Amino acid sequence: MRNDSNVSLAAVKRKKTTIAAGVFLLPSFLLIAIYFIYPIIDTFVISTYKWNGISSARVFVGLDNWKTLIHDVFFWDAFKHNVTIMVFSILLQIPIGMLLATFLDAAGRKFNAFKVIWFLPYLMSSVAIAFLFTYALATNGGIISSMASIIKGSKVTIDLLGRSPHALFAVIGVMAWQYTPFYMVYFIAGYGNIDTTIYEAAIIDGATRSQYVRLIAIPLLGPIFKTACTMSLIGSLKYFDLIWNLTQGGPVNSTELMATYMYKLSFQQFNMGYGSCVAAGMFILITIIALLFQKVFVVKEDY
Amino acid sequence: METKTIDYAKAKRKSVIAWSFAIFGACVWLLLTLTPFIFMVLNSFRKQFDMLQQGVFHLPDPWFFENYVEVVTHGFFGYFFRSVIVVTVSLVLTLLISAFAAYPLARMKFRFRGLIYAGIVAMMSVPMHVTLIPVFKLTTDMGLYDKLASLIGPYVTFALPMSVFILTAFMMTIPKEIEESAEIDGCGRFRNFFAIILPLSKPGLSTLAIYNGVATWNEFAFANTLLQTASHKTLPLALGQFKGEHALDIPIILAVLTLSVLPMIILFIIFQDKLVKGMMAGAVKG
């Protein structure tokens, strides 16, 4: 009898907890349902229609858009550009960010001004950076052209954004300028998390600073490296703002990305059906790549 | 004894060389970082045609302040305040709603908790551009198109995953005993949340405020899709608007750029330690 009432009391408590949890989670659920789950499903639904986004007349075309997408050279070129950016982002931003953080960790507070200045680019919006570099990389009166002119002593014009392979690499350079500070702060935080007693113990045991960094700090930063790579990877695959305002995908689609291609189709050519198809394709590709990356590189996730 | 001193001197020489290289590298990156900013600020004080004549790295002659006057008197503050409003409203909602969600995820035992948490975390890797077309459609259907309010929903939703993730991790570190003793004193879950958990989560909340604040302040894609009229647009769209009106006047655009990045720089200098501390909290859980 007594036992029974105990059980039911526990059950009541459990039920109460579940209700309370539900109430707390409700606002998030609502927002996620309206602005996340429904739109993703809808993207796949719209991808089976031919639709200009305005008129109520939409024509069901089945998998036609998807068949077009699989053979769409522009889409796969855009995907290749995304992958190129991804590779160079990981190779540039993370190592440089790591080096800068290592420097600041060794140099101490005397070099705080360096940290502040190094961080500045990350404070600018991608749009502002795009506008700034439209002028900074201009053939006439840009930074690079002007510097080359000063060095050479006569007028030099260097066209970075107007030529085919150059534009993509110019964009990669601008991205490195923008995002390296983010990884720098991330690694500074990582260094800060290493217990100072570990450093002290290493120094007492006779390790030099560089031995400490190479043999102790970097292995300890392993998980942070992984997270940084994942962030860089996903970020590179969904780039939009910078390219849209800097090159609009040009010249001749040489910097077109999946997101800019999707945007052009949907909001410039008002081909929302196919635009949705590109968006859905992008969603699938990013999910696959992120999952593969997790599978290959995940050591062990413990919370 | 002697060999040891020699070793020491050698090691010291080596470290001096390494240190010089490090300082050199640091200065190179400093220059790379600063040059575009110097370019931006110097040239924003020039007359339209002086840029090519004077050379972009010469001091402006004369210093031409009218660019700033022009920008400020032609709607800059409108864009600015609209951005302030959107950022403030989204931020308050994001922090409140994500704290609501993080509390049960960190503190209660119920069915599907792991699944819900994993789902929210997985949302982080989904590119928000995928939702752009349906959200555009939805916004039009709701009659919110071209209204500032249309941005709140998407902004809050896309800030949620990261915020819930960090806050959950944060709330797990708050000792259980505090809550339990409050419960014995007759505190219900909601009192508990507002009186104990929320105030104790302040450090986590301030980190998220910085992050989401910067992200929302700079957001472009949704703003560009959902707003149309110049007098409804936010700051990131102001650049395009000014460029449309002053197509060839580069110094004016550079003045807009300088003005739009200035508040962020000031805020960063004030809050930089908070930012790094916040990232530490995020980095542990990574």
Interface residues (C-beta under 8 A of the other chain):
Chain A: R14 T17 T18 A20 A21 F24 L25 P27 S28 L31 I32 I34 Y35 F36 Y38 P39 I40 D42 T43 I46 G53 I96 L99 L100 F103 A106 A107 F111 F114 K115 V116 I117 W118 F119 L120 P121 L123 M124 S125 S126 V127 A128 F131 L132 F133 Y135 A136 N140 G141 G142 I143 S146 I150 W177 P181 V185 Y186 I188 A189 G190 G192 N193 T208 R209 S210 P223 I224 K226 T227 T230 I234 L237 K238 F240 D241 W244 N245 A259 M262 Y263 S266 F267 M272 G275 S276 A279 A280 M282 F283 I286 T287 A290 Y303
Chain B: A11 S15 A18 A22 G25 A26 W29 L30 L32 T33 L34 T35 P36 F37 F39 M40 N43 M51 L52 G55 V56 F57 I97 S98 F100 A101 Y103 P104 L105 M108 K109 F110 R111 R113 I116 I120 M123 M124 S125 V126 P127 M128 H129 V130 T131 L132 I133 P134 V135 F136 K137 L138 G153 P154 V156 T157 F158 L160 V164 A169 R189 F190 F193 V214 W217 N218 F220 A221 T225 P236 L237 L239 G240 K243 I250 I253 L254 L257 S260 V261 M264 I265 F268 I269 Q272 L275 V276 K277 M279 M280 G282 A283 V284 K285 G286
